[in-house]
């Protein structure tokens, strides 16, 4: 049978006024002459896209939903449905989401502060651990959920401003699990976007959410299909949509990861089964046959999930028709929902809620939205992205806050849960047919030097090139424009002399220690200009092979200047952007130098991509302007991307120049793949020469073919390099490799 509202009530609701002017407290009409219908949407990751197809059919059949309850992905779809979005709008939102970007908290590298971009040169790609009092050793999840929260918040605040979930256009509940007690937590008030975020916080994948006294994770662990919650809200009839993952077969349980996943599925399926057992003949259960076609992690198949959900509900129209109302009644029902939508127009106030190591002034300088401005999603996202890019933060988010009939912006910034001090790690390995080299480094990073975000890094490196350094990057104000950078350094490295055939003839060890002091100005996230001095004392000692160099001591004293521009999206596997590094140094006996000479180095690169195809152009020009630089200061070349047919640093001289063109193909389609893989090739032309005029007159063609992986411990390359004249070599390189260059300001 069909149910109907009193006609007078319908007429009043149709005349209820503009959504933009509606009272934030939604006056839901009393449901009479029909049962209250509760829609229950279960958890299931990407499989939850099927919920939208079901909702579309319910709307086509004029089924009014009075209550919506969801867990995990069901809380997301249900929360958005509760804001008044209809099925078609939900589909549009779901299919417009860039899930790869949404599941990445990182601000795009091109928008990082310059100081963070310079850190790429340290090669500290390995795990980072929090240390010190009250520090948490490891992050709580692989994904902080910063972008996800902002996405939810931008959708929600464009439509509603209520903190009471009963006052939403459709009354709503989200379900989460307290990871401390294991108990179910029903979310009924507060931030709707945070409730949705908490309900889908898969342990180990997303950081847990602090909610009052609770530490919340995915609600599926406690109640994946919360039918009882909808009944407690007053639902007379339940329409439940179950999208849980089926258990794996014996053949799929051959790994520890598969077994752990199966244990989670067993827990979720059991609590879902217990809920489904409470359904009566008056209720309806819809289980879209997603099978293995749409897995819980494959959000790229959202369109397919929506279609399966729609087709499943479409095939159940006879059962669904029991809940249909007259089309006019349904239109008024939807009109009453839309009348509850309240869209803020301008920002009445801006407030900073800062729980990070940064002074409030630093955060305030990055917030460009001011009272009286219109709500601008792109500007808001840019601002929190710039704040998050400061580094070592759990999150930086915008929240819409309504107080005293005013709607304002609250910027919330939370310090990294691991603390403010860290141990960072890195590894370099180079292997060829004839030699291997390994360096391991560890660094102590103190990010709490002051409230401006100044950082102290102390690095120790063991291996073929031992090194110890301390580097302070000190900002001079909350706008973080001007800085000073003192560095002290002690290191040892080899100068290797090769025969024309590429065999080692001799090895001299260079030991040097000293420091540098730079002062400069950053230009936002574009680059920096710096000037300073360097002072080093050193010793060269013949180690093995023919005596090419007699042992001697040396002193270095230089004035230096650096110009750095960097808008690459990745240092080692870039897909877009450009980078330029220009350095000038003047060795002067007034600073204690043994030799007087001047050098200029220029590195430039630009990158463009077309789908999974990337092309890159690199140019390098290094020259000694007058006199002769001593051997320890001469330019070196050889190795992958620096005349690839030669051994690493095999060639050296007063001048070096080369051009490189490269092509790279991304083998793995999805950015969500843990270790993206690439196939690439380079074509290079250049030379090391004593006179700059000989650089291109007598240049050498080189090239390489390589396989590359962007691993969690740094870029990995396996390459075959070749040069004209028959030179070739195999190279395995983990760590800094195929770098497109750039200033180091200064070391």
Residue, then its C-alpha position, 0 to 999 in steps of 0.5 A: x500500500x501507499x502512505x500519504x501526509x496530510x495535505x495541509x502539512x504539505x502545503x505549508x512545507x512547500x511555502x517554507x521559503x528559500x534554503x539559504x534563509x532557512x533556520x539552521x535548526x531543521x523543523x522536521x514535519x511529524x510523520x503520520x499515516x505511515x511508518x518512519x523509514x530508516x535507511x541503514x548503510x553498511x561498511x565495505x570500503x569502495x564497495x559502498x558505492x553501491x549504496x548510491x545506486x540503491x538510493x537512486x532507485x528508492x527515490x525513483x520509487x518515491x520512498x521517503x527516508x526519515x532516518x539514515x544511519x551508516x558505518x564506515x563508507x556507509x557513514x560517508x554516503x549516509x552523512x552526505x545524504x543527510x545534508x540533503x543531496x539526492x541520489x544523482x548528486x551523490x553519484x556526481x560527487x562520488x565519480x568526481x573524487x580523485x581518490x588517489x589525491x584524497x588518500x594522499x595527505x601530502x601537499x604537492x611538492x611544488x607548494x612546499x616551503x623552500x627549506x623542505x625542498x632543499x631537504x631532498x638533497x640530504x637523502x633521508x628517505x627512510x623511516x622517521x621516528x619520534x623521540x624525546x619525552x612524551x613522543x610517540x615512536x611511530x605515526x598512528x596510521x599510514x594516512x592522517x586523513x587531512x585531505x579526506x576531512x577537508x573534502x568532507x568539510x567542504x561538502x558538508x558546510x556548503x549545505x548545513x551548519x548544524x552540530x545536532x545530527x537530529x537537526x540535519x535535513x535527514x536525521x543521521x547517526x554515524x557509528x565508530x569503534x573506540x579502539x581503547x575499549x572496543x565498544x561501539x560509539x554512536x555519533x549524534x552531535x558535533x562535527x558531521x565531517x569529523x563523524x564521517x571521518x572517524x567512522x571510516x578510520x581503518x586501523x593502521x591505514x588512517x590515524x584514529x580520531x579523537x572524539x571527546x574521551x574516545x579514540x575512534x576507528x572504523x565502526x565496522x569492527x563493532x557494528x558494520x550494519x547498525x540496524x539497532x541504531x536506526x530502530x533506537x532513533x524511532x525507525x518503524x521500518x528498516x531498509x538495510x544495504x549490506x556491502x560487506x566483503x565476503x570471506x576469502x577462500x583457502x587459496x587466497x590465505x597463503x600470506x600473513x596479510x591475507x590471514x590478518x584481513x580474513x580475521x577482520x572480515x570474520x569479525x565484521x561479518x559476524x556482527x553484521x549477521x547478528x544485526x540482520x537477524x533482527x530484521x522482520x518481514x516488514x523490513x527489507x535487506x538489499x545485498x548487491x552482488x558485488x563479488x570480486x568485481x569491486x573490492x573494498x580497496x578499488x575506488x576506481x570501480x565506483x561507477x561499476x559499484x553504483x551500477x550494481x547497486x542500482x541494478x540490484x534495487x531495480x530488480x527488487x522494485x516489487x518489494x520496494x513498492x511497499x514503502x512508496x508514497x504518492x509522487x506529490x507526497x514524495x516531492x513535498x518530502x524532498x522539499x522539506x529536506x531542501x528547506x533545511x539546507x542552510x548555505x553560509x554566504x560570507x565569513x563572519x570571523x576567522x579563528x586560529x586553534x593552534x596546537x602545534x609548535x608554530x607561533x600563531x603568527x606563523x599560521x595566521x600569515x598563511x591564512x588568506x581568508x578574512x572576515x567579510x570574504x565569501x566562502x571560497x573552497x579553493x582558497x580554503x584548501x590552498x591555505x590549509x595545504x600551505x600550513x600542512x606543508x610546514x611539515x611534521x603536523x598531524x593535520x591542518x583543517x578548516x572548520x565552519x563554526x556557527x556562534x551567536x548567529x554568525x558563521x566563521x572559519x576555525x583553522x585547526x592545526x595539530x602537532x605531529x603525534x610523534x612529537x617535535x624531535x625525530x630520528x631520520x634515516x637514509x641509505x645510498x647503495x651503488x653497485x657496478x660490474x667492478x665496484x660497490x659502495x654503501x653509505x648509511x645515514x641517520x639524523x637527529x631533527x629538532x623542529x622546536x628550535x623556535x616558534x617560527x619553524x626553524x630546524x636543527x639537523x645533526x647527521x652522521x653517515x657511515x660507509x664509503x663516505x663517512x660524514x658528520x654535520x650539524x645544520x641550523x636553518x634559522x628563520x628570522x620572523x613569523x613570515x619566514x622570509x629571511x633566514x640564516x643557515x650555519x653549517x659545520x661539517x667533517x667528511x671523507x671521500x675518495x678521489x679515484x683516477x681511472x684508466x681510459x678503459x674505466x679501470x681504477x688506477x689509483x685512489x686518494x682519500x680526501x679528509x676535510x672539515x669546516x663550516x659555512x654561514x649563509x644568509x638569504x631570503x625565501x620567495x614563498x614556495x618558489x625558491x631562495x637567494x642566499x649569500x655567504x662564506x665557506x671555510x674548510x681545512x683538509x688533507x689529501x692522502x694517496x691510498x692505493x695504486x699508482x702515486x698520482x697525487x703526493x699527499x698534501x694539506x689544503x685550505x678552502x676559503x670562499x665567498x658564495x652566492x646561490x639562486x634556487x628556483x624549484x617547482x618540480x613535483x618530485x625530485x627523482x621521478x618528476x612529472x611536471x615543473x621546472x628547477x634551476x640552481x645557479x651557484x657562484x663561488x670565489x676562492x680568496x686568500x683573504x679567507x685563508x684559501x690556498x688558491x684563488x679561483x672563481x667557479x659558476x655552476x648552473x643546473x636546469x631541468x624542465x618536465x612535462x607528462x602526457x598520461x603515463x608518459x614523461x619527458x624531461x630535459x636537463x642542462x648543466x654547465x659548470x665552469x672555472x672562470x680564471x686560473x686553475x681550481x685544485x683537484x679537490x675542487x674540480x668538477x666531476x662527472x660519470x654515473x647515471x644521468x651524468x654521462x651514464x657510460x662512465x663510472x661514478x665520478x670517473x671524469x674530472x676537470x676544470x669545466x663540465x657541461x652536458x645536456x640530457x633528454x629522457x623519456x619515462x613510462x609509468x608501468x603501474x597505473x595507480x598512484x595508490x601503488x606502494x612502490x610505483x614502477x617505471x621504464x626509462x631511457x636517457x640520451x646525453x651529450x657532454x664532456x669534462x674538459x680543461x678549457x670551456x671551449x672544448x666542452x662541446x667541440x669534443x663532446x661525448x654521446x652517452x645514454x641509458x636504459x633503466x628500470x626505476x622504483x619509487x620505494x619508501x627508502x628512496x629511488x631505486x634504479x637498475x640501469x645499463x649505461x653506454x657511451x660512444x667508443x664502446x663504453x658500457x656498464x651496469x648500475x644498481x643505485x638506491x638513494x639519490x640518483x638521476x637528480x636534476x640538480x639544484x643549489x644546496x645553499x651551501x653544502 
